[in-house]
Amino acid sequence: MKILGIGNAIVDVLCKVSDDFLLKNSLTKSTMKLLDESEFRKLLSSVKIEQTISGGSVANSIVGLSQLKNEVGFLGKISDDLLGKKYEEGLKKENVKFLYNKKKELLPTGSCLILITPDSERTMCTFLGTAGKINDNDVDEKYIKNSDIIFLEGYLWDEGEPKKAFDKAIINSKKTAMSLSDLFCVERHKSSFLELVKNKLDIVFANEQEIISLVNANSFQEVISFCKQVKRNIVITRGEKGALSINQGEVIECNAQKNLQIKDLTGAGDLFAAGYLHGIVNKLTVKECLIKGTELSSKIIQKIGARI
């Protein structure tokens, strides 16, 4: 298998809302907030559902890679309930090998309300459910060892047990990539993430806000200096300013595409990672990897949802 993604198996529930809705519910635009089951159900009852998708950050990337004809798999914890069945079916329809044997869990399958405001920004409210309970027993070493790259998400670090799954995957992998996922995620786990970036990961995906926060930088130049020192492949997306890869001290840049009809920024980072990783496993140059990532993220933001 080319790439195995390990992440939160979350059913995405897409809804359009106003800015006032975010204010009324004390939500910070463009961030991800974890909710308990009762908070989630209360919020869900006050919105109109546009679409449901088998989501989660890494799962979105893995589907993108599958659509580019790469052999890929995904491991995430679901329960044997209605949403769990829909989740598994949704990935299999996309030719993704789903590598978790579901059973009835104490908690239901996880869900994420993706609230899209008129400016196309997305604010996520996540009830992790059983997704957040993945542990090292759920990770089969043979799948890890048979994959060229393991792709992890920072969101998975948010709970106790998943860290053991994370460690098992990293120890047994040939090459490990990870997305920092979210600014709040970085701020909550800064020391752990810094340790991973400096010593354990081969490829790191981050947006400008996330990487500036991670290294406590006062300028983007300080970020570049840090990335050159750690000698990993750090890939940074900067919105309209494009994207760059700092790999073994070499900085390679790629411009953003212009004149896009932006509808929804959900999945922009996920699909960028898919394009970039597609380039890596198909032995493209770093510049070509950046171009492919930019191409996919530009496509996805011109439609609702995280599927091309």
N, C-alpha and C positions, 0 to 999 in steps of 0.2 A: 504493500500500500504506500502511496506517495505521502499523504498527510493524514494524521489522525488528530482530530480536534477533541479536546476535553474541556467541557464548560457547563454552565448552568442550562439545563433543558427547560426552557421557558416558552409557554404559549404566548405569543405577542397578540395583544388586543389593541387595534388601532382606532383612535377616536379624534375627531376635530373639536377643539375647545377655544374659548376666548382667553385673552390675557387676564380678564377679570376672574375667570374660573380658577386660574392658578393662584391669584391673590387671595380669593375667598377660601381656598383650601390650603393656604400657607405653603405653597410649592415654589421652589426656586427654578426658574426657567433653565432648560438645557442641562439639568442634572438628573441623577438617578437617586430615588429615595426608597429605602426598604420599608415595607408595611407589614403589619401582622394581618391575619386572615380577616378579622372584623373590619379593620380600616380599609382593606382592599375591597371587600364586598360593598361597603358603604359608598366608596368612590365609584365603583363600577355601576351602581344603581343610578348614578346621577349623570351618566354620559350615554351617547348614542354610538353603538359599535359600527365601525366602517368595514372592518376586516379582521380575521384571525389567521395567524401564521405560526408554523413551528419555528420558534425563534431562539433567542439567546445570542449573544455577540459572536462567539466562535462558531456556533451552528450556522449563522448567516454567512460567515466567511467560507465555511466548508461547502455550503450549497453553491456559493459563487464559484468555488474551485471545481465542483462537480459539473456545473454548467459549462465550464471551460474544458470539459472532457478529461479531468484528472481523476485517478482512482483514490477515493477518500472515504474516511469513516468518521463517526462521531460517537463519543461516549458521554452520556449525561444521565442523571438519575430521574426517573419518572415513576409514578405509581400506576398500578393496573386499574385506572379509572377512565372515564370518558375522555378527558383532556389528554391523558397519557396515551390512549390509543390513537387519538387524532394527531398527537405529536409524532409518534413513531411512523404512522402512515404518511404524514406530510414529508418526512425526511426520505422515506423509501421511494416516494414518488419522484424525488429529485435525484435518484440513483446514489444516495448516500448510504453506506453500510451503518446500520444502527447497532452498536455493540454493547448494549445493556439489556440484560434479561429482566424485564419488568415483573414486579409482583406487587401485591397489595401492601402499601406502606402506611405508616401511622399518619403521615401528612399527605395531602393531595398533591398532584402535579402542579408545578409552579406556573405563575402567570405574571405578565407585565403589561400594565396599562401604558400605552404610548400616546401621550396627549400632544397633538399637533396644533400649534397656534398659527394665526394667519401669516406670520413671518417665516413659516416653514420650520421653525425650531421645534425640537421634540423634548418633552419632559417625561421621564419614565418613573412609574410607581410600581415597584416590584414586590410581589409576594413570592418568596423563593420556594415555599412549600418543601417538598422532598428533594428538590434540586440542590438545595443548600446543605443536604445531609450526605452528599457523596463522600465516600471514605476510601482508604487504600484497598479494602477488600473488593471494592467495585472495579478496580483497575487491574486488568489482566496483563501481566508482563509480556506475554507473547504478542499481543497487539502492539504494544509499545515498541518492542524489539523488531517487529516486522514493518515498521513505518520509517520512511526517510526523515520526516520531520514531525514532531509533536507540537501542536499549537494550543496554548493555554490562554485563559483570560484572567485579568486582574480581579474581576468580579468574584471569581471562585475563591479568592483568598479571604472573602468577607466572613467566613464562618470557621469554627474550630476544626472539625473533622476533615474538611476538604484540603487543608494544608498537608495532611498525610498523603492524600491522593496526589497532590501536586508534587511532593518530594519523590514519591515512588515513580511518577512519570519522568521527572527530570533525571533521576539516577539511572534509569534504564533506557533513556532515549539516545539516538544517534546525534540528533540536533534538536534544540528546543527554541521555539519562538513564543513570544508572549505579548499580548496587548495590555497596556496599563489601564485601559478601559474607561476611566472616569476620574475627574479631578478630585471628588470627595473620596474616592477609593484610594487615590495616591496619598491624600492628606492623612487618611486613617492609618495607612500601612507604610508610611514613608521609609522607616528603617528596614523593614522586611523587603520592600521593593528595591531599595538601593543595593542591598546585599545580593538580591537576585540579578539585577542589572550588571553589577560589577563582577560577579563571580560564577553565575550559573547559566545565564541565558546566552544563546548565540545571536538571536535576532529579537529586537525590541521595537514594538510599534507604539507611538505616542502622538498626541497632538501637542501643539505649542504650549498650551496652558498646563498640561499634565507634566511635561518634561521640565518646564520652568519651576513648577512647584516641587518636583522630585529633587532637583539639585539646588533648590533655594537660590536660583539665579536672579540677578538684578537686570540682566540684559540677555538677548539671544546669543550674543558672542560668548558669554560665559557658558551657555549650554553647549555650544560647539566645542569649546575648550575641554569641558568635562567629557564629552563623547569621544573626543580624540584620545583622551587619556585612558579610558576604559577598554579601548581596542575591541569593542563588540560592534555588530552591525545595528546601529540605532537609526530607525526610520521615523521621520517626523513629518506630520501633515500640518500645513499652516493656512488652510482655507484658501482665500484668494491669492495668497503669496506662494502657493504651490507646495511642493514637498521636497524633502532631501533625505539622503542617506549618508550617515557618517560611519564609514566602514574602514577599520584598521587605520584611522587617521586621515583617510581620503574623504573629501566632501563632494558629493555629486548632487546636483539640483535638477528639478523638473518644474516647469511652469504649470500653473492651473489652466484649465480650459476656460475660454471666455464665452460671454453671451448665452449663458445657460438659463433655461426656464425652470428655476428652482421651485419645487413643490413640497419637498419633505426631506429633511436631513437625516432621517432614520437610516442607519446602516451605511452611512458614507464611509466611516472609518473601517467598518467590517468588510465592505467590498473593496476598499483600497488594499487592505491586507490580503484579500483573496487574489487580487491582480498581481500584487508584489510576490506572494508566495508561489503563484503559478509560474512567474518568471524564474524564481529560484530553482524549482524542481525541474523546469524545462531548460535549465542552463542558459538563460538569457543574461545579458550584461546588467549591471546595477541600474544603469540609465534606462534600459528597456523595461526592467522590473518597475521602476518608478512610473514610467509612461503607462504601463498596463494597469497599475494601481489607480492612476489618475483617470484613465479611460473608464474603468468600472465605477469608480466613485462618482464621476460626472454623469454617467448614465442613471445611477440609482437615485440621485437627488432630484431628478426631473420627473419622478413618479412617486406615488404614495407607497410606503412599505419598503422592505429590505430584500425584495426579489427582483432580479433583472427581468 
